[in-house]
Amino acid sequence: MIATALSWWLGADSPFFGENSFAITTGLMLIAFTKIRFVIRYFMEVRHAPVALRLVCDVWVVVICGAILTLYGLGSPAG
């Protein structure tokens, strides 16, 4: 619930980042992918899976989040 509230606060014109949309988007994406990792681990029961599957899931989360942020950074006017 804290992550959701923090996402709302960041997305609702928070004064913390000012007008830096890349910083806001980065923060929102990191929160979202942290929540995705929790869903994969706890609701999809990957926490009890073999180490290789847990590693693959964690690498997937990092790679996809990094790819999205990289593409957003390359496409944004400030990036």
DRENTORKOL-3810 file (N, C-alpha, C; in nm, 4 decimals):
REM DRENTORKOL-3810
@n.u->0.0812; n.v->-0.1176; n.w->0.0000; ca.u->0.0000; ca.v->0.0000; ca.w->0.0000; c.u->0.0868; c.v->0.1258; c.w->0.0000
@n.u->0.2002; n.v->0.1163; n.w->0.0654; ca.u->0.2905; ca.v->0.2317; ca.w->0.0687; c.u->0.3444; c.v->0.2598; c.w->-0.0708
@n.u->0.3785; n.v->0.1543; n.w->-0.1441; ca.u->0.4299; ca.v->0.1725; ca.w->-0.2803; c.u->0.3244; c.v->0.2349; c.w->-0.3701
@n.u->0.2002; n.v->0.1944; n.w->-0.3551; ca.u->0.0926; ca.v->0.2521; ca.w->-0.4348; c.u->0.0715; c.v->0.3986; c.w->-0.3985
@n.u->0.0731; n.v->0.4295; n.w->-0.2705; ca.u->0.0583; ca.v->0.5691; ca.w->-0.2272; c.u->0.1749; c.v->0.6542; c.w->-0.2763
@n.u->0.2952; n.v->0.5987; n.w->-0.2720; ca.u->0.4120; ca.v->0.6723; ca.w->-0.3216; c.u->0.4018; c.v->0.6952; c.w->-0.4721
@n.u->0.3523; n.v->0.5973; n.w->-0.5449; ca.u->0.3329; ca.v->0.6134; ca.w->-0.6891; c.u->0.2328; c.v->0.7239; c.w->-0.7177
@n.u->0.1244; n.v->0.7256; n.w->-0.6423; ca.u->0.0241; ca.v->0.8302; ca.w->-0.6605; c.u->0.0842; c.v->0.9663; c.w->-0.6311
@n.u->0.1617; n.v->0.9757; n.w->-0.5232; ca.u->0.2222; ca.v->1.1028; ca.w->-0.4849; c.u->0.3191; c.v->1.1525; c.w->-0.5927
@n.u->0.3993; n.v->1.0625; n.w->-0.6472; ca.u->0.4932; ca.v->1.1014; ca.w->-0.7526; c.u->0.4206; c.v->1.1446; c.w->-0.8794
@n.u->0.3130; n.v->1.0754; n.w->-0.9118; ca.u->0.2410; ca.v->1.1048; ca.w->-1.0344; c.u->0.1478; c.v->1.2240; c.w->-1.0241
@n.u->0.1208; n.v->1.2702; n.w->-0.9043; ca.u->0.0248; ca.v->1.3798; ca.w->-0.8848; c.u->0.0982; c.v->1.5123; c.w->-0.8636
@n.u->0.1883; n.v->1.5455; n.w->-0.9538; ca.u->0.2610; ca.v->1.6727; ca.w->-0.9493; c.u->0.3317; c.v->1.6964; c.w->-0.8167
@n.u->0.4070; n.v->1.5986; n.w->-0.7733; ca.u->0.4785; ca.v->1.6144; ca.w->-0.6470; c.u->0.5870; c.v->1.7209; c.w->-0.6611
@n.u->0.6085; n.v->1.7997; n.w->-0.5597; ca.u->0.7107; ca.v->1.9039; ca.w->-0.5657; c.u->0.8522; c.v->1.8488; c.w->-0.5500
@n.u->0.8652; n.v->1.7195; n.w->-0.5213; ca.u->0.9965; ca.v->1.6611; ca.w->-0.4946; c.u->1.0879; c.v->1.6663; c.w->-0.6165
@n.u->1.0358; n.v->1.6359; n.w->-0.7355; ca.u->1.1170; ca.v->1.6350; ca.w->-0.8568; c.u->1.0935; c.v->1.7576; c.w->-0.9446
@n.u->0.9995; n.v->1.8415; n.w->-0.9099; ca.u->0.9713; ca.v->1.9591; ca.w->-0.9918; c.u->0.9125; c.v->1.9179; c.w->-1.1253
@n.u->0.9692; n.v->1.9696; n.w->-1.2313; ca.u->0.9186; ca.v->1.9417; ca.w->-1.3658; c.u->1.0017; c.v->1.8369; c.w->-1.4393
@n.u->1.0879; n.v->1.7650; n.w->-1.3707; ca.u->1.1743; ca.v->1.6656; ca.w->-1.4333; c.u->1.0948; c.v->1.5374; c.w->-1.4575
@n.u->1.0373; n.v->1.5252; n.w->-1.5759; ca.u->0.9507; ca.v->1.4112; ca.w->-1.6057; c.u->1.0288; c.v->1.2797; c.w->-1.6110
@n.u->1.1558; n.v->1.2846; n.w->-1.6509; ca.u->1.2338; ca.v->1.1607; ca.w->-1.6549; c.u->1.2558; c.v->1.1060; c.w->-1.5144
@n.u->1.2833; n.v->1.1930; n.w->-1.4189; ca.u->1.3026; ca.v->1.1486; ca.w->-1.2810; c.u->1.1730; c.v->1.0920; c.w->-1.2239
@n.u->1.0616; n.v->1.1557; n.w->-1.2533; ca.u->0.9319; ca.v->1.1064; ca.w->-1.2057; c.u->0.9013; c.v->0.9711; c.w->-1.2681
@n.u->0.9213; n.v->0.9601; n.w->-1.3992; ca.u->0.8951; ca.v->0.8339; ca.w->-1.4684; c.u->0.9862; c.v->0.7237; c.w->-1.4171
@n.u->1.1122; n.v->0.7555; n.w->-1.3946; ca.u->1.2056; ca.v->0.6567; ca.w->-1.3414; c.u->1.1598; c.v->0.6081; c.w->-1.2043
@n.u->1.1203; n.v->0.6996; n.w->-1.1192; ca.u->1.0715; ca.v->0.6611; ca.w->-0.9870; c.u->0.9479; c.v->0.5732; c.w->-0.9947
@n.u->0.8546; n.v->0.6112; n.w->-1.0805; ca.u->0.7325; ca.v->0.5318; ca.w->-1.0969; c.u->0.7625; c.v->0.3926; c.w->-1.1516
@n.u->0.8531; n.v->0.3856; n.w->-1.2485; ca.u->0.8885; ca.v->0.2558; ca.w->-1.3065; c.u->0.9587; c.v->0.1666; c.w->-1.2041
@n.u->1.0476; n.v->0.2236; n.w->-1.1257; ca.u->1.1169; ca.v->0.1431; ca.w->-1.0243; c.u->1.0188; c.v->0.0904; c.w->-0.9202
@n.u->0.9249; n.v->0.1722; n.w->-0.8803; ca.u->0.8222; ca.v->0.1258; ca.w->-0.7867; c.u->0.7382; c.v->0.0160; c.w->-0.8512
@n.u->0.6973; n.v->0.0368; n.w->-0.9753; ca.u->0.6138; ca.v->-0.0618; ca.w->-1.0452; c.u->0.6864; c.v->-0.1953; c.w->-1.0599
@n.u->0.8131; n.v->-0.1915; n.w->-1.0981; ca.u->0.8851; ca.v->-0.3175; ca.w->-1.1173; c.u->0.9216; c.v->-0.3836; c.w->-0.9850
@n.u->0.9335; n.v->-0.3063; n.w->-0.8789; ca.u->0.9510; ca.v->-0.3665; ca.w->-0.7465; c.u->0.8242; c.v->-0.4414; c.w->-0.7081
@n.u->0.7094; n.v->-0.3817; n.w->-0.7367; ca.u->0.5825; ca.v->-0.4493; ca.w->-0.7098; c.u->0.5677; c.v->-0.5732; c.w->-0.7972
@n.u->0.6125; n.v->-0.5658; n.w->-0.9226; ca.u->0.6078; ca.v->-0.6824; ca.w->-1.0118; c.u->0.6929; c.v->-0.7958; c.w->-0.9562
@n.u->0.8102; n.v->-0.7606; n.w->-0.9033; ca.u->0.8968; ca.v->-0.8633; ca.w->-0.8452; c.u->0.8287; c.v->-0.9304; c.w->-0.7262
@n.u->0.7613; n.v->-0.8513; n.w->-0.6423; ca.u->0.6879; ca.v->-0.9102; ca.w->-0.5302; c.u->0.5765; c.v->-1.0022; c.w->-0.5784
@n.u->0.5055; n.v->-0.9639; n.w->-0.6833; ca.u->0.3989; ca.v->-1.0486; ca.w->-0.7375; c.u->0.4579; c.v->-1.1791; c.w->-0.7885
@n.u->0.5676; n.v->-1.1697; n.w->-0.8618; ca.u->0.6311; ca.v->-1.2916; ca.w->-0.9141; c.u->0.6763; c.v->-1.3809; c.w->-0.7993
@n.u->0.7405; n.v->-1.3221; n.w->-0.6990; ca.u->0.7940; ca.v->-1.4013; ca.w->-0.5886; c.u->0.6861; c.v->-1.4624; c.w->-0.5012
@n.u->0.5895; n.v->-1.3831; n.w->-0.4599; ca.u->0.4977; ca.v->-1.4285; ca.w->-0.3556; c.u->0.3639; c.v->-1.4797; c.w->-0.4061
@n.u->0.3084; n.v->-1.4215; n.w->-0.5100; ca.u->0.1783; ca.v->-1.4676; ca.w->-0.5578; c.u->0.1911; c.v->-1.5765; c.w->-0.6626
@n.u->0.3052; n.v->-1.5802; n.w->-0.7315; ca.u->0.3271; ca.v->-1.6859; ca.w->-0.8300; c.u->0.4132; c.v->-1.7978; c.w->-0.7709
@n.u->0.4411; n.v->-1.7887; n.w->-0.6408; ca.u->0.5133; ca.v->-1.8916; ca.w->-0.5652; c.u->0.6540; c.v->-1.9203; c.w->-0.6182
@n.u->0.7187; n.v->-1.8223; n.w->-0.6779; ca.u->0.8544; ca.v->-1.8425; ca.w->-0.7283; c.u->0.9555; c.v->-1.8427; c.w->-0.6131
@n.u->0.9168; n.v->-1.7935; n.w->-0.4985; ca.u->1.0115; ca.v->-1.7896; ca.w->-0.3865; c.u->1.0531; c.v->-1.9292; c.w->-0.3415
@n.u->0.9710; n.v->-2.0296; n.w->-0.3724; ca.u->1.0041; ca.v->-2.1677; ca.w->-0.3371; c.u->1.0607; c.v->-2.2454; c.w->-0.4566
@n.u->1.0774; n.v->-2.1791; n.w->-0.5680; ca.u->1.1271; ca.v->-2.2448; ca.w->-0.6891; c.u->1.2789; c.v->-2.2637; c.w->-0.6806
@n.u->1.3338; n.v->-2.3427; n.w->-0.7715; ca.u->1.4797; ca.v->-2.3570; ca.w->-0.7760; c.u->1.5473; c.v->-2.2218; c.w->-0.7994
@n.u->1.6710; n.v->-2.2139; n.w->-0.7561; ca.u->1.7473; ca.v->-2.0893; ca.w->-0.7644; c.u->1.7547; c.v->-2.0381; c.w->-0.9076
@n.u->1.7689; n.v->-2.1275; n.w->-1.0034; ca.u->1.7801; ca.v->-2.0856; ca.w->-1.1433; c.u->1.6552; c.v->-2.0107; c.w->-1.1890
@n.u->1.5373; n.v->-2.0579; n.w->-1.1519; ca.u->1.4138; ca.v->-1.9905; ca.w->-1.1914; c.u->1.4000; c.v->-1.8560; c.w->-1.1217
@n.u->1.4362; n.v->-1.8491; n.w->-0.9945; ca.u->1.4316; ca.v->-1.7210; ca.w->-0.9233; c.u->1.5257; c.v->-1.6212; c.w->-0.9880
@n.u->1.6437; n.v->-1.6668; n.w->-1.0271; ca.u->1.7414; ca.v->-1.5795; ca.w->-1.0919; c.u->1.6902; c.v->-1.5312; c.w->-1.2276
@n.u->1.6320; n.v->-1.6216; n.w->-1.3051; ca.u->1.5767; ca.v->-1.5837; ca.w->-1.4355; c.u->1.4669; c.v->-1.4787; c.w->-1.4190
@n.u->1.3811; n.v->-1.4975; n.w->-1.3217; ca.u->1.2730; ca.v->-1.3997; ca.w->-1.2984; c.u->1.3287; c.v->-1.2645; c.w->-1.2564
@n.u->1.4276; n.v->-1.2629; n.w->-1.1687; ca.u->1.4876; ca.v->-1.1367; ca.w->-1.1255; c.u->1.5595; c.v->-1.0665; c.w->-1.2404
@n.u->1.6309; n.v->-1.1431; n.w->-1.3215; ca.u->1.7002; ca.v->-1.0846; ca.w->-1.4366; c.u->1.5983; c.v->-1.0288; c.w->-1.5352
@n.u->1.4881; n.v->-1.0994; n.w->-1.5555; ca.u->1.3835; ca.v->-1.0512; ca.w->-1.6461; c.u->1.3302; c.v->-0.9167; c.w->-1.5991
@n.u->1.3024; n.v->-0.9049; n.w->-1.4703; ca.u->1.2497; ca.v->-0.7792; ca.w->-1.4163; c.u->1.3487; c.v->-0.6658; c.w->-1.4396
@n.u->1.4756; n.v->-0.6886; n.w->-1.4121; ca.u->1.5776; ca.v->-0.5843; ca.w->-1.4280; c.u->1.5954; c.v->-0.5474; c.w->-1.5750
@n.u->1.6009; n.v->-0.6462; n.w->-1.6632; ca.u->1.6224; ca.v->-0.6197; ca.w->-1.8062; c.u->1.5046; c.v->-0.5439; c.w->-1.8665
@n.u->1.3843; n.v->-0.5854; n.w->-1.8366; ca.u->1.2667; ca.v->-0.5185; ca.w->-1.8938; c.u->1.2548; c.v->-0.3762; c.w->-1.8398
@n.u->1.2735; n.v->-0.3581; n.w->-1.7109; ca.u->1.2679; ca.v->-0.2236; ca.w->-1.6538; c.u->1.3765; c.v->-0.1352; c.w->-1.7147
@n.u->1.4973; n.v->-0.1877; n.w->-1.7258; ca.u->1.6067; ca.v->-0.1119; ca.w->-1.7866; c.u->1.5804; c.v->-0.0779; c.w->-1.9321
@n.u->1.5235; n.v->-0.1725; n.w->-2.0064; ca.u->1.4932; ca.v->-0.1477; ca.w->-2.1478; c.u->1.3877; c.v->-0.0386; c.w->-2.1626
@n.u->1.2839; n.v->-0.0452; n.w->-2.0818; ca.u->1.1787; ca.v->0.0558; ca.w->-2.0896; c.u->1.2343; c.v->0.1936; c.w->-2.0544
@n.u->1.3127; n.v->0.2019; n.w->-1.9478; ca.u->1.3700; ca.v->0.3313; ca.w->-1.9089; c.u->1.4687; c.v->0.3832; c.w->-2.0130
@n.u->1.5456; n.v->0.2941; n.w->-2.0730; ca.u->1.6400; ca.v->0.3353; ca.w->-2.1770; c.u->1.5647; c.v->0.3890; c.w->-2.2992
@n.u->1.4645; n.v->0.3179; n.w->-2.3434; ca.u->1.3868; ca.v->0.3635; ca.w->-2.4592; c.u->1.3136; c.v->0.4930; c.w->-2.4277
@n.u->1.2628; n.v->0.5071; n.w->-2.3075; ca.u->1.1966; ca.v->0.6315; ca.w->-2.2690; c.u->1.2977; c.v->0.7470; c.w->-2.2670
@n.u->1.4162; n.v->0.7205; n.w->-2.2124; ca.u->1.5196; ca.v->0.8237; ca.w->-2.2075; c.u->1.5667; c.v->0.8662; c.w->-2.3449
@n.u->1.5769; n.v->0.7711; n.w->-2.4379; ca.u->1.6195; ca.v->0.8053; ca.w->-2.5742; c.u->1.5115; c.v->0.8818; c.w->-2.6495
@n.u->1.3862; n.v->0.8561; n.w->-2.6155; ca.u->1.2771; ca.v->0.9202; ca.w->-2.6878; c.u->1.2285; c.v->1.0497; c.w->-2.6276
@n.u->1.2670; n.v->1.0764; n.w->-2.5016; ca.u->1.2171; ca.v->1.1985; ca.w->-2.4385; c.u->1.3011; c.v->1.3183; c.w->-2.4809
@n.u->1.2403; n.v->1.4344; n.w->-2.4894; ca.u->1.3148; ca.v->1.5551; ca.w->-2.5303; c.u->1.4267; c.v->1.5908; c.w->-2.4330
@n.u->1.4096; n.v->1.5577; n.w->-2.3055; ca.u->1.5122; ca.v->1.5921; ca.w->-2.2061; c.u->1.6253; c.v->1.4901; c.w->-2.2062
@n.u->1.6037; n.v->1.3713; n.w->-2.2670; ca.u->1.7005; ca.v->1.2628; ca.w->-2.2594; c.u->1.8093; c.v->1.2676; c.w->-2.3604
END
